[in-house]
């Protein structure tokens, strides 16, 4: 077969001229072009915001959840949740490599995790075998295509595959945290008890140093206890992030000042204003959560007169896969936690 566009535009069915991520529908036939990779997929790691929305829509019924996921892929040729706009990633085994990519350091039979979103990945699901509600991982029998521009990670031998998948799914969060945190910073992580939040706690504590202050915010005893046991936060606050004034008051009462950097890892909507109110003028808010409304964030900051820099949660930064996996190697408590949940 001929060469396709490196960015996958040749797979876009509608609208014409769109890139795959923004497309309404992709060609998900599994006959690959010369610059594509075909993968037999075994596990999908659904984006947390997307998985939460699907559970709510299905009334927490697994059969209904499976039907929703199958319908998404059937109608769009990819797993691109029409409500949240987010996808996830996969792990699988390389089945075929296009001749134009033969020089890559990859071979048929390698076990890989995709590091690009399912929202731009041509996907076929033949069967949904099992849905793990506690981890947002879905066992399937299916296939996917990676474009020439699609990044991936060969799964490490020293970590269980599903543990590695869980970390790689949110690899952008700890990697961006490592870039953003400066020594002495006060860092607030909202949604700190979740998958991305716990990895961010490790990097924030490491980068802020002894002169810094790491504040973890989450809601409910389970999340708060998990954060406390990790020992990575100087202050732990139990507060609902959809109630911005409550968050502001608890932070101010506990610390007497606002954060230099706030990282939002929450998987539900309407947490933008808590992040903005809890950040000092001149500070930075990093919205990693795919549940974020950037319209709400921009207009909300304007409405309360907050001069803060707001960053979109880019899931990619250089070496983000290596950074995320190294966090688990560096931190025995985090590795044990991920193993208990995902292995």
Secondary structure, DSSP 8 states (H G I E B T S, - for coil): -----TTSGGGEEESTT--GGG-SEE-------TT-EEEEEEEEEE-HHHHHHHHHHTTT-HHHHHHHHHHHHHHHSS---TTT---EEEEEEEEEE-GGGTTSS--TT-EEEE-S-GGGS-EEEEEEEEEETTTTEEEEEEEEEE-TT--EEE--SSS-HHHHHHHHHTHHHHHHHHHH--TT-EEEEETTTSHHHHHHHHHHHHHH-TT-EEEEEE-SHHHHHHHHHHT--SEEEE--TT-HHHHHHHHHHHHSS-EEEEEE--SSSS-HHHHHHTEEEEEEEEE--TT--HHHHHHHHHHTT---EEEE--S--TTHHHHHHHHHHH-HHHHHHHHHHH-
